[in-house]
Amino acid sequence: MENIVVYESRPSLDSPLFIECLPGIGNVGKTAGDFIADAVGAELYATIYSKHFPPHVLLDDDNVIEMANNQLWFAKGVNSRDLVFLRGDCQGSTQEGQFELCASVMELLLGHGVSEIVTLGGYGTGMMVDSPRVFGAVTGLGIKKEYKGYGVEFPSGDPNAGIIGASGLFLGMGKIHGVPSICLMGETSGYFVDHKSAMAMVNVLMRKLGVELDLTDLKDKSEQIDELTAKVREIEDRGPEDLGYFG
């Protein structure tokens, strides 16, 4: 048995747009996708358990456990469009597991008549970023032109190392099945959960969806990133003798 899918409901969806928001570099995609899902009132409808997830359980404040899983959430009629989100705290732990999980979810999405795929991830720079950009990789030139209009940048052939994990696999499966697809990558140092980069990605998604959302929480957390960036640069400017503060 590869996967167990437990349904909370079986919603009727009309050609939904799918947004993948699993953990990755700087947790940019997860932070942005979870924010959008919560802001539009998405509801849980399926939980996926798999032997390909880490073999552990997590405890809540009441010591009630939950197995590692991924979840599908839906929102109907967001500016006349249905949405499906893939959320969770982990990805498949092996290459084979990653592929099998994405293929299983893709089969469910095709059953919904998925019309577009958007995967979310981080573009790691290894350096602090003042004004994060959002980069893109696409399955075709039509969707590239559309997202350029939303402010997404497409540096030629970049990232040259490719895109790994669910963000890359769903993009590839979208191309296989003829579903217009894009991976959005928020520029980030990758050192910590980057709410500032996530906010840049949320701004792109708001343009795509034609909605206005309250960004107060993301802005507050982005200001904390600015403060952290300033402190890191201050220490860097002091020279190597102060690097003992890290450890």
Secondary structure, 3 states (H helix, E strand, C coil): CCEEEEECCCCCCCCCEEEECCCCHHHHHHHHHHHHHHHCCCEEEEEEEECCCCCCEEECCCCCEEECCEEEEEECCCCCCCEEEEEECCCCCCHHHHHHHHHHHHHHHHHHCCCEEEEEEEEECCCCCCCCCEEEEECCHHHHHHHHCCCCECCCCCCCCCCCHHHHHHHHHHHHCCCCEEEEEEEECCCCCCHHHHHHHHHHHHHHHCCCCCCHHHHHHHHHHHHHHHHHHHHHHHCHHHHHHCC
